[in-house]
Amino acid sequence: MLTDFRKTQLQENGDADSTVIRWSGPRVTDYNLTLKGEGIQIDYTYTDSTETEYSSSEFLGFSLRQGTPAVSAFESLTELGIKP
């Protein structure tokens, strides 16, 4: 059973001694904020346990609701994808 596990790990992770089963979901490692009119563009950089880098971006619009700033718009500008 251990031999089969190590063989699978070598095929999927490139390391027979890796204890990572498949890979972890992407997590944010960096982001940049850019003011755009009444909102902000957020550009994210992600990585996972395979150290692959991903990116995505979104726009959040703001307005005042009863005198309190609130998110009033959301737009996904770039879906999560592997960075070139």
N, CA and C atoms as an extended XYZ file, in Angstrom:
252
Properties=species:S:1:pos:R:3:atomname:S:1:resname:S:1:resid:I:1 pbc="F F F"
N         0.819       -1.186        0.000 N   MET     1
C         0.000        0.000        0.000 CA  MET     1
C         0.870        1.260        0.000 C   MET     1
N         1.928        1.280        0.796 N   LEU     2
C         2.834        2.416        0.825 CA  LEU     2
C         3.506        2.612       -0.533 C   LEU     2
N         3.864        1.521       -1.175 N   THR     3
C         4.497        1.604       -2.498 CA  THR     3
C         3.552        2.262       -3.493 C   THR     3
N         2.273        1.884       -3.472 N   ASP     4
C         1.281        2.490       -4.371 CA  ASP     4
C         1.103        3.972       -4.069 C   ASP     4
N         1.055        4.312       -2.778 N   PHE     5
C         0.902        5.712       -2.372 CA  PHE     5
C         2.078        6.547       -2.879 C   PHE     5
N         3.307        6.048       -2.681 N   ARG     6
C         4.494        6.779       -3.116 CA  ARG     6
C         4.526        6.925       -4.638 C   ARG     6
N         4.073        5.918       -5.337 N   LYS     7
C         4.023        5.976       -6.805 CA  LYS     7
C         3.044        7.063       -7.251 C   LYS     7
N         1.881        7.100       -6.620 N   THR     8
C         0.876        8.124       -6.941 CA  THR     8
C         1.406        9.514       -6.621 C   THR     8
N         2.070        9.660       -5.464 N   GLN     9
C         2.625       10.958       -5.087 CA  GLN     9
C         3.667       11.422       -6.101 C   GLN     9
N         4.486       10.515       -6.566 N   LEU    10
C         5.490       10.862       -7.563 CA  LEU    10
C         4.831       11.345       -8.848 C   LEU    10
N         3.759       10.663       -9.281 N   GLN    11
C         3.061       11.041      -10.510 CA  GLN    11
C         2.344       12.383      -10.355 C   GLN    11
N         1.681       12.602       -9.230 N   GLU    12
C         0.852       13.791       -9.071 CA  GLU    12
C         1.610       15.007       -8.557 C   GLU    12
N         2.624       14.790       -7.723 N   ASN    13
C         3.329       15.905       -7.099 CA  ASN    13
C         4.796       16.003       -7.488 C   ASN    13
N         5.308       14.994       -8.179 N   GLY    14
C         6.711       15.009       -8.557 CA  GLY    14
C         7.657       14.657       -7.425 C   GLY    14
N         7.090       14.204       -6.299 N   ASP    15
C         7.903       13.859       -5.134 CA  ASP    15
C         7.260       12.678       -4.415 C   ASP    15
N         7.909       11.529       -4.461 N   ALA    16
C         7.347       10.321       -3.843 CA  ALA    16
C         7.210       10.448       -2.338 C   ALA    16
N         8.010       11.324       -1.712 N   ASP    17
C         7.963       11.478       -0.260 CA  ASP    17
C         7.032       12.598        0.195 C   ASP    17
N         6.356       13.246       -0.739 N   SER    18
C         5.440       14.320       -0.383 CA  SER    18
C         4.252       13.764        0.395 C   SER    18
N         3.848       14.493        1.443 N   THR    19
C         2.663       14.085        2.215 CA  THR    19
C         1.434       14.894        1.812 C   THR    19
N         1.590       15.760        0.808 N   VAL    20
C         0.451       16.532        0.306 CA  VAL    20
C        -0.369       15.628       -0.599 C   VAL    20
N        -1.625       15.470       -0.256 N   ILE    21
C        -2.507       14.651       -1.088 CA  ILE    21
C        -3.200       15.593       -2.059 C   ILE    21
N        -2.887       15.396       -3.312 N   ARG    22
C        -3.298       16.301       -4.389 CA  ARG    22
C        -2.667       17.664       -4.107 C   ARG    22
N        -3.464       18.712       -3.934 N   TRP    23
C        -2.916       20.036       -3.676 CA  TRP    23
C        -3.939       20.846       -2.911 C   TRP    23
N        -3.456       21.923       -2.300 N   SER    24
C        -4.352       22.786       -1.549 CA  SER    24
C        -4.983       23.797       -2.491 C   SER    24
N        -6.093       24.354       -2.078 N   GLY    25
C        -6.739       25.398       -2.856 CA  GLY    25
C        -5.890       26.663       -2.852 C   GLY    25
N        -6.016       27.470       -3.891 N   PRO    26
C        -5.235       28.707       -3.941 CA  PRO    26
C        -5.532       29.627       -2.757 C   PRO    26
N        -4.490       30.301       -2.275 N   ARG    27
C        -4.626       31.287       -1.204 CA  ARG    27
C        -3.958       32.583       -1.657 C   ARG    27
N        -4.469       33.707       -1.206 N   VAL    28
C        -3.941       35.013       -1.599 CA  VAL    28
C        -2.565       35.218       -0.975 C   VAL    28
N        -1.601       35.599       -1.821 N   THR    29
C        -0.256       35.900       -1.332 CA  THR    29
C         0.089       37.378       -1.487 C   THR    29
N        -0.667       38.084       -2.344 N   ASP    30
C        -0.414       39.503       -2.565 CA  ASP    30
C        -1.646       40.111       -3.227 C   ASP    30
N        -1.782       41.413       -3.086 N   TYR    31
C        -2.857       42.120       -3.785 CA  TYR    31
C        -2.450       43.569       -3.981 C   TYR    31
N        -3.027       44.196       -5.009 N   ASN    32
C        -2.808       45.615       -5.295 CA  ASN    32
C        -4.160       46.292       -5.384 C   ASN    32
N        -4.246       47.493       -4.815 N   LEU    33
C        -5.481       48.274       -4.827 CA  LEU    33
C        -5.282       49.489       -5.720 C   LEU    33
N        -6.260       49.741       -6.608 N   THR    34
C        -6.217       50.896       -7.493 CA  THR    34
C        -7.562       51.603       -7.419 C   THR    34
N        -7.547       52.893       -7.051 N   LEU    35
C        -8.794       53.662       -7.010 CA  LEU    35
C        -9.302       53.876       -8.424 C   LEU    35
N       -10.599       53.635       -8.630 N   LYS    36
C       -11.242       53.790       -9.941 CA  LYS    36
C       -12.577       54.492       -9.722 C   LYS    36
N       -12.638       55.798       -9.907 N   GLY    37
C       -13.887       56.536       -9.725 CA  GLY    37
C       -14.420       56.389       -8.314 C   GLY    37
N       -15.630       55.853       -8.193 N   GLU    38
C       -16.283       55.663       -6.890 CA  GLU    38
C       -16.024       54.274       -6.319 C   GLU    38
N       -14.924       53.662       -6.733 N   GLY    39
C       -14.652       52.304       -6.256 CA  GLY    39
C       -13.175       51.980       -6.277 C   GLY    39
N       -12.922       50.697       -6.232 N   ILE    40
C       -11.549       50.224       -6.157 CA  ILE    40
C       -11.405       48.928       -6.951 C   ILE    40
N       -10.302       48.813       -7.675 N   GLN    41
C        -9.971       47.555       -8.358 CA  GLN    41
C        -8.969       46.825       -7.490 C   GLN    41
N        -9.214       45.539       -7.272 N   ILE    42
C        -8.318       44.714       -6.478 CA  ILE    42
C        -7.753       43.624       -7.390 C   ILE    42
N        -6.431       43.610       -7.519 N   ASP    43
C        -5.739       42.592       -8.308 CA  ASP    43
C        -5.057       41.640       -7.322 C   ASP    43
N        -5.436       40.365       -7.381 N   TYR    44
C        -4.933       39.370       -6.442 CA  TYR    44
C        -3.892       38.466       -7.096 C   TYR    44
N        -2.916       38.025       -6.312 N   THR    45
C        -1.993       36.960       -6.685 CA  THR    45
C        -2.185       35.852       -5.662 C   THR    45
N        -2.282       34.623       -6.138 N   TYR    46
C        -2.498       33.453       -5.292 CA  TYR    46
C        -1.394       32.431       -5.548 C   TYR    46
N        -1.268       31.474       -4.619 N   THR    47
C        -0.441       30.299       -4.849 CA  THR    47
C        -1.110       29.120       -4.153 C   THR    47
N        -0.614       27.927       -4.443 N   ASP    48
C        -1.125       26.727       -3.766 CA  ASP    48
C         0.071       25.886       -3.349 C   ASP    48
N        -0.181       24.699       -2.857 N   SER    49
C         0.906       23.861       -2.357 CA  SER    49
C         1.850       23.387       -3.459 C   SER    49
N         1.443       23.520       -4.719 N   THR    50
C         2.341       23.172       -5.823 CA  THR    50
C         3.196       24.371       -6.236 C   THR    50
N         2.977       25.517       -5.574 N   GLU    51
C         3.670       26.781       -5.843 CA  GLU    51
C         3.320       27.380       -7.201 C   GLU    51
N         2.236       26.902       -7.812 N   THR    52
C         1.725       27.522       -9.031 CA  THR    52
C         1.156       28.883       -8.645 C   THR    52
N         1.382       29.914       -9.487 N   GLU    53
C         0.823       31.232       -9.221 CA  GLU    53
C        -0.427       31.444      -10.061 C   GLU    53
N        -1.430       32.058       -9.442 N   TYR    54
C        -2.701       32.375      -10.081 CA  TYR    54
C        -2.963       33.860       -9.904 C   TYR    54
N        -3.894       34.384      -10.682 N   SER    55
C        -4.276       35.781      -10.512 CA  SER    55
C        -5.765       35.938      -10.798 C   SER    55
N        -6.323       37.001      -10.262 N   SER    56
C        -7.695       37.400      -10.564 CA  SER    56
C        -7.832       38.867      -10.189 C   SER    56
N        -8.901       39.497      -10.648 N   SER    57
C        -9.152       40.882      -10.263 CA  SER    57
C       -10.646       41.121      -10.186 C   SER    57
N       -10.996       42.105       -9.363 N   GLU    58
C       -12.400       42.457       -9.188 CA  GLU    58
C       -12.523       43.942       -8.915 C   GLU    58
N       -13.726       44.447       -9.111 N   PHE    59
C       -14.030       45.847       -8.844 CA  PHE    59
C       -15.115       45.911       -7.784 C   PHE    59
N       -14.906       46.772       -6.784 N   LEU    60
C       -15.923       47.034       -5.766 CA  LEU    60
C       -16.295       48.506       -5.845 C   LEU    60
N       -17.589       48.781       -6.006 N   GLY    61
C       -18.082       50.151       -6.002 CA  GLY    61
C       -18.644       50.477       -4.627 C   GLY    61
N       -18.514       51.744       -4.235 N   PHE    62
C       -18.971       52.159       -2.914 CA  PHE    62
C       -19.968       53.301       -3.016 C   PHE    62
N       -20.868       53.370       -2.054 N   SER    63
C       -21.785       54.491       -1.916 CA  SER    63
C       -22.100       54.650       -0.435 C   SER    63
N       -22.754       55.764       -0.115 N   LEU    64
C       -23.154       55.984        1.273 CA  LEU    64
C       -24.569       55.474        1.478 C   LEU    64
N       -24.776       54.711        2.515 N   ARG    65
C       -26.112       54.231        2.906 CA  ARG    65
C       -26.351       54.694        4.327 C   ARG    65
N       -27.275       55.598        4.476 N   GLN    66
C       -27.564       56.206        5.778 CA  GLN    66
C       -26.293       56.772        6.400 C   GLN    66
N       -25.460       57.394        5.541 N   GLY    67
C       -24.242       58.045        5.993 CA  GLY    67
C       -23.056       57.127        6.217 C   GLY    67
N       -23.219       55.835        5.954 N   THR    68
C       -22.149       54.869        6.167 CA  THR    68
C       -21.686       54.306        4.827 C   THR    68
N       -20.359       54.309        4.584 N   PRO    69
C       -19.886       53.710        3.327 CA  PRO    69
C       -20.277       52.227        3.240 C   PRO    69
N       -20.727       51.819        2.056 N   ALA    70
C       -21.132       50.428        1.845 CA  ALA    70
C       -20.771       50.008        0.427 C   ALA    70
N       -20.503       48.706        0.249 N   VAL    71
C       -20.259       48.175       -1.092 CA  VAL    71
C       -21.589       48.178       -1.832 C   VAL    71
N       -21.625       48.847       -2.984 N   SER    72
C       -22.869       48.949       -3.747 CA  SER    72
C       -22.782       48.263       -5.106 C   SER    72
N       -21.574       47.835       -5.485 N   ALA    73
C       -21.405       47.165       -6.776 CA  ALA    73
C       -20.232       46.193       -6.684 C   ALA    73
N       -20.352       45.102       -7.419 N   PHE    74
C       -19.272       44.124       -7.520 CA  PHE    74
C       -19.200       43.650       -8.956 C   PHE    74
N       -17.982       43.566       -9.475 N   GLU    75
C       -17.792       43.010      -10.817 CA  GLU    75
C       -16.498       42.193      -10.820 C   GLU    75
N       -16.593       40.966      -11.253 N   SER    76
C       -15.410       40.141      -11.436 CA  SER    76
C       -14.797       40.541      -12.772 C   SER    76
N       -13.586       41.097      -12.740 N   LEU    77
C       -12.942       41.570      -13.966 CA  LEU    77
C       -12.152       40.470      -14.658 C   LEU    77
N       -11.468       39.657      -13.867 N   THR    78
C       -10.681       38.541      -14.396 CA  THR    78
C       -10.905       37.348      -13.494 C   THR    78
N       -11.390       36.251      -14.051 N   GLU    79
C       -11.596       35.034      -13.265 CA  GLU    79
C       -10.255       34.437      -12.848 C   GLU    79
N       -10.269       33.659      -11.785 N   LEU    80
C        -9.058       33.005      -11.306 CA  LEU    80
C        -8.448       32.163      -12.414 C   LEU    80
N        -7.167       32.395      -12.676 N   GLY    81
C        -6.467       31.639      -13.700 CA  GLY    81
C        -4.977       31.602      -13.413 C   GLY    81
N        -4.290       30.684      -14.037 N   ILE    82
C        -2.847       30.560      -13.849 CA  ILE    82
C        -2.152       31.748      -14.477 C   ILE    82
N        -1.209       32.333      -13.735 N   LYS    83
C        -0.463       33.493      -14.246 CA  LYS    83
C         0.451       33.058      -15.389 C   LYS    83
N         0.531       33.880      -16.427 N   PRO    84
C         1.413       33.556      -17.557 CA  PRO    84
C         2.883       33.609      -17.161 C   PRO    84
